[in-house]
Amino acid sequence: MAMKTSTWQDLAKAKLAAINGSIPEKWRLSAIPSIGEQRDVTGPFICKFLSTEEIEITETDAVDIVEKTSLGIWTAEEVVTAFCHRASLAHQLTNCLHETFFEAAIEDAKRLDEYYAQHKAPIGLLHGLPVSLKDQFHVKGVETTMGYTGWINTFEGKKGTGKEKVFESEMAKELRSSGALLYCKTSVPQSLMTGETVNNIVGYTTNPKNRNLTSGGSSGGEGALIALKGSPVGFGTDIGGSIRIPAAFNGLYGLRPSAGRMPYEGMANSMDGQNSVLSVVGPLSHSVASLRLLVKSLLSQQPWLHDPLCNEIPWRQDQENQIMDLISSSKLAFGILRHDGAITPHPPVQRALDMVVDTLKKLGHEVVEWDPPSHKRGYDIIINSWTYDGGVDIHNALGLSGEPMVSQISGMYGKKREETSASKISANNIAKREYQKEYMEYWNSTARSTSTGRPVDAIIAPLAPFAAARPDRYKYYGYSNIYNTLDYTSCVVPVTNVDKKIDVVNKSFKPVSEQDRDTQEDYDPEIYHGAHVAVQLVGRRLQEERVLALSESVPTTPGSSASKTPAAKDKECPYCHQAFTSSSLGRHLDLYIKDKNAKPPDDLHNVEEIRRMRGNVTRRQARASAGKREGSTPSSSKHTPFRDQRSPSTHGGFANFQNSDGAPVRTVLNRPNWQSTGVINDLPPVSGEDESHFSKRSSRRMSVKEEIIHKQNTLEERDRARAAELALQEVLGSVKAAT
């Protein structure tokens, strides 16, 4: 009797059932609200299904997570479990996952915790950090479908290769070596070649902030998952905007590095072997500091030793420092691209550009109009490269199961075309090189237009003509793919949200083409209301350090966290002489005096002296936790040993107090000359004070905030009393010495 051949519908149905079935029963939602019932499922909505501890962990950004796991404040197991839960919720709300391997991730986390317990040290720069991956990465134990039903139960559509569920992409290996925890892979569109994420397996991945809209593509699952904080940071790929589009549509930062900066070896792809315009891999997250952490960590693994196309370029701190020096001592110059000559941006995108320009000018920076060589030429070059094979690769993949092509890619790949000849490919490559040269020289020529005497430091441009596309209406990619043609480094910076009362339809709009008219007619303030709006900041090739520094340091609105100048590492540990920022120096020393899992004594650090100077670290941790629960400081802007941010400081090494007459008394803090963060840590704990009480989590959910606030106030009163006592002792000592 002949065996029944599975149809593509059978394969898709079974795969979807496996994905949904991998979510533990206790994490499954009883009902999913319609878009009309709940347009925005971020923030308060998804948090309804999480515990207090899970909210605290998953609302923390990647930098602060690594700090806490590296200090032993949080275990890797509790962190990854919280993100597994939130990722499960995110998928049920937006269809953002292709693979889950939660149990394997939790076992990996336990091994990390065992290592930390034994060695009192983390494994790598990403110790205990959950990292999500786009479903192009091969990860052991799970398959890679890349949105094709014909790839189910195969290795990239092939059977019997010996690589099924055992082969890992190079970056997956390097992330593991850095201590990261891999736990899920995210949805992609069939073929990857669209700015919307849709396939015949999980369906359409919606935008969690506004489910009328797309989450973007082709890394749309990453965008939706991270927006819902089901992941602190993830990796996507970009051949025409596929990192930046989901980042922009979901209110995230997303870095498109230049080709060869990050390892791509061993990843699945469409039209593999097309080398005119290479796909690149890069991170998405809620903060620039998180992007920087991931890039630095991976570069520290020396990926060029295992990826023949990866350039041997370690992290260059001097490049970042140059930008910081310019910001502190001079001013920056930017080019502004408002219209690429083809498609007019929607009103909210135009407003976002104006907001950025106005803010930069108020801060003393310079903005000049950007009038480069025709973007249409660059657009045509990359479109030619995407169709070299006439669609053969995509049609072959679809033919494996007989599944239909999704409508989003049918315009370009609906019918097979004649394959491009070698001579025409060569001609397109020459055209690309000449265009890159012309654009380069135009950039150089802007030195004559700026008052700085330098060419512009970066370009500010739209990422797309809309805040996010409506389903099946993403028809123009010129604002994103032009920088793939040029291979320029680019980072998306979130700016604002669509406001239907402000971002009204432009009644006087005059289209430059039929496509321009159609794009503008897609804008409806009611439908778009609340959607994220972003811009992209573009640097030259291989300027990742500079672009990240600019993206973090240049504010989008007055008073934003990006307007704070990162602190220089101008403090030195008096024992090991490493360089630190003011806040990270204290954290470094606290590693040796923690109540639990303290670093073992060494020949350099005098633990007793550090304890006298720093006090009890557990008390400060409780106070930081209280501040976090109170909501006073967003985790993305807190001071951490992994984040260079300016911290409050005493002036000239003095702490300021008042005596009983109200006159100021300046007291020199104990040497070394620490910069204070508002708590006097130079005194030993009060005799009999039970510090460990504050490091334990309260089981009383309803009163935890009140309890912590009460303790915080009590400790602050004790600190003030101690500070006054210290000041008085110093004054009396000075009087005694004088007499």
Stockholm file with secondary structure:
# STOCKHOLM 1.0

chainA/1-739         MAMKTSTWQDLAKAKLAAINGSIPEKWRLSAIPSIGEQRDVTGPFICKFLSTEEIEITETDAVDIVEKTSLGIWTAEEVVTAFCHRASLAHQLTNCLHETFFEAAIEDAKRLDEYYAQHKAPIGLLHGLPVSLKDQFHVKGVETTMGYTGWINTFEGKKGTGKEKVFESEMAKELRSSGALLYCKTSVPQSLMTGETVNNIVGYTTNPKNRNLTSGGSSGGEGALIALKGSPVGFGTDIGGSIRIPAAFNGLYGLRPSAGRMPYEGMANSMDGQNSVLSVVGPLSHSVASLRLLVKSLLSQQPWLHDPLCNEIPWRQDQENQIMDLISSSKLAFGILRHDGAITPHPPVQRALDMVVDTLKKLGHEVVEWDPPSHKRGYDIIINSWTYDGGVDIHNALGLSGEPMVSQISGMYGKKREETSASKISANNIAKREYQKEYMEYWNSTARSTSTGRPVDAIIAPLAPFAAARPDRYKYYGYSNIYNTLDYTSCVVPVTNVDKKIDVVNKSFKPVSEQDRDTQEDYDPEIYHGAHVAVQLVGRRLQEERVLALSESVPTTPGSSASKTPAAKDKECPYCHQAFTSSSLGRHLDLYIKDKNAKPPDDLHNVEEIRRMRGNVTRRQARASAGKREGSTPSSSKHTPFRDQRSPSTHGGFANFQNSDGAPVRTVLNRPNWQSTGVINDLPPVSGEDESHFSKRSSRRMSVKEEIIHKQNTLEERDRARAAELALQEVLGSVKAAT
#=GR chainA/1-739 SS CCCCCCCHHHHHHHHHHHHHHTSCGGGCCSCCCCTTTCSCCTTHHHHTTSCHHHHHHHTSCHHHHHHHHHHTSSCHHHHHHHHHHHHHHHHHHHCCEEEECHHHHHHHHHHHHHHHHHHSSCSSTTTTCEEEEETTSCCTTSCCCTTCGGGTTSBTTBSSCSCTTTCCCHHHHHHHHTTCEEEEEECCCTTSCSSSCEETTTEECBCSSCTTSBCCSSSHHHHHHHHTTSCSEEEEEESSSTTHHHHHHTTCEEEECCTTSSCCTTCCCSSTTCCSSCCEEEEEESCHHHHHHHHHHHHTTCGGGTCTTSCCCCCCHHHHHHHHHHHHHSCCEEEECCCCSSCCCCHHHHHHHHHHHHHHHHTTCEEEECCCSCHHHHHHHHHHHHTTTTTHHHHHHHHTTTCCCCHHHHHHHSSCCCCCCHHHHHHHHHHHHHHHHHHHHHHHHGGGTSTTSSCCSEEEECSSSSSSCCTTCCCCCHHHHHHHHHTCCEEEEEEEECCTTTSCCCTTCCCSSHHHHHHHHTCCHHHHTTCEEEEEEECCTTCHHHHHHHHHHSCSSTTCGGGSCCCCCCEECTTTCCEECHHHHHHHHHTTTCSSSCCCCCSSCCHHHHHHHHCCHHHHHHHHHHHHHHTSSCGGGSCBTTBCCCCCCCBTTEEEEECTTSCEEEEECSTTTCCCCSSCCSSCCCTTCCTHHHHSCCSCGGGHHHHHHHHHHHHHHHHHHHHHHHHHHHHHHHHHHHC
#=GC SS_cons         CCCCCCCHHHHHHHHHHHHHHTSCGGGCCSCCCCTTTCSCCTTHHHHTTSCHHHHHHHTSCHHHHHHHHHHTSSCHHHHHHHHHHHHHHHHHHHCCEEEECHHHHHHHHHHHHHHHHHHSSCSSTTTTCEEEEETTSCCTTSCCCTTCGGGTTSBTTBSSCSCTTTCCCHHHHHHHHTTCEEEEEECCCTTSCSSSCEETTTEECBCSSCTTSBCCSSSHHHHHHHHTTSCSEEEEEESSSTTHHHHHHTTCEEEECCTTSSCCTTCCCSSTTCCSSCCEEEEEESCHHHHHHHHHHHHTTCGGGTCTTSCCCCCCHHHHHHHHHHHHHSCCEEEECCCCSSCCCCHHHHHHHHHHHHHHHHTTCEEEECCCSCHHHHHHHHHHHHTTTTTHHHHHHHHTTTCCCCHHHHHHHSSCCCCCCHHHHHHHHHHHHHHHHHHHHHHHHGGGTSTTSSCCSEEEECSSSSSSCCTTCCCCCHHHHHHHHHTCCEEEEEEEECCTTTSCCCTTCCCSSHHHHHHHHTCCHHHHTTCEEEEEEECCTTCHHHHHHHHHHSCSSTTCGGGSCCCCCCEECTTTCCEECHHHHHHHHHTTTCSSSCCCCCSSCCHHHHHHHHCCHHHHHHHHHHHHHHTSSCGGGSCBTTBCCCCCCCBTTEEEEECTTSCEEEEECSTTTCCCCSSCCSSCCCTTCCTHHHHSCCSCGGGHHHHHHHHHHHHHHHHHHHHHHHHHHHHHHHHHHHC
//
